[in-house]
Every structure is written in structure tokens, then in C-alpha cells.
Amino acid sequence: IGSGNRKMATYILLLLFAGAFSTCEMAIYDVIAEPAEAYELPDLPYQYTELEPNIDEQTLEVHHQGHHRSYTDKMNSALAEWREEEPSNDFARSSILEILRNVEQIPDRWQTAIKNNGGGYVNHILYWATMCPAPEAISSNLKSAIERSFGSFENFKEQFTSTAKSLFGSGYVWL
């Protein structure tokens, strides 16, 4: 999102987490905040068929079992190499969320792999948790904040989509 809208994007993120927009399953977030020797691919909080007709079963399964699993495996591999080479580095044993918050502290050798794959891992957890088989309508508070910042919900979607297409990964971004 353009620099003029970063403050509003932060506000919108706070609204999302403050309950202005409900999510399907918040417990899935716990895995990213806890240190782990190796991270597991989390189960989805719904069946692959439950998001139809918006996302079909095959697309959802491929995305979860393929893309998300790949991010998980590559992130775990990079973390394992870093931890093996620097066994006394306590930061290397932090949660993936803490590591990504301080990405500049990751040694150059592993920084891109952990940033891209760890980011993909976390991003997908947020993605799964914010989708629901029976989603609620966008809250009036969130809708008002978006309209104040972007002029309209359509303008927001256009800017968000444009930004998503310019970033590493599979085109999924979140505020």
C-alpha cells in the first residue's frame, strides 16, 4: 500500500485483530509465536470442501499441501542449517514470528531463505485463519476506515491487488 496509506493500513490491521472483523479460527496463530525446533504444517480449521464455491477443494488442497508445505519445509531446512552452524545463537531458536520481526539479525547466508519461506509460512497461517466457511460481512468500522483511507472499497482492492502482485510469493498479502 502506498506510503500515504501505511498509517491507515496499520489502523485497519488493529481493527482486524481487535475484533472488528471476525476470523474463523484464531488458535492456528499460536504456532508462529512459539519457538520450535521444526515447525509443522498446521491442519486447516475447516475441510477442503467447506470454502466452495469461493475456492474449490482441489485449489485449496494444492495450496495447503503444496505451497504451504513447501514454505514450511524450506523454512525448517534453513533454520536447521543456521542453528547447526551457530549452536550458541539464542536468537536462531526464537519463534519464527520473532525472527521475522528482526529479519536484519539473520545472517546473510540464510536471510533470504528464512525471510521468503518463513514469511510464506506465517502468511499462509494468517490466510487460513482469516477465511471461513460462513464468513460474516465486513464490519461497518472496518468499511469506514477503508473508505476514509482509500476513497472506496474498490480503490482499496485495486491498490491491495497491485501491491500483492509486486511482492515475492503467491500473490497473497495481508494488512
Buried (B, 14 or more C-beta within 10 A) or exposed (E): BEEEBEEBBEBBEEBBEEEBBEBBBEEBBEBBEEBEEEBEBBEBBBEBEBBEEEBEEEEBBEBBEEBBBBBBBBBBBBBEBBBEEBEEEEEBBBBBBBBBEEEEEBEEEBBEBBBBBBBBBBBBBBBBBBBBEEBEEEBEBBBEBBEEBBEEEEBBEEBBEEBBEEEEBBEBBEB
